[in-house]
């Protein structure tokens, strides 16, 4: 997987919103952090792999809550994928 940097980073009222524009095979390699975060797919599709399985997200999927302290990774499955991570760093 090719690591990806956010296209947009917005901080609002204590929350951080990272917006990623990805092509197939790009994403966020396996990692973990102490805080939980929400991830959602707004265009295209991506797979979220985590300690307890994997799930494919599309624009029609409900946002997925990723638990703090659990490894996870997000990979775009097609060109033009847009996914968003929302978190409040330091909160569990």
Secondary structure, 3 states (H helix, E strand, C coil): CEECCCCEEEEECCEEEEEEEECCCEEEEEECCCCCEEEEEEECEEEEEECCEEEEEECCCCCEEECCCCCEEEEECCCCEEEEEEECCCCC
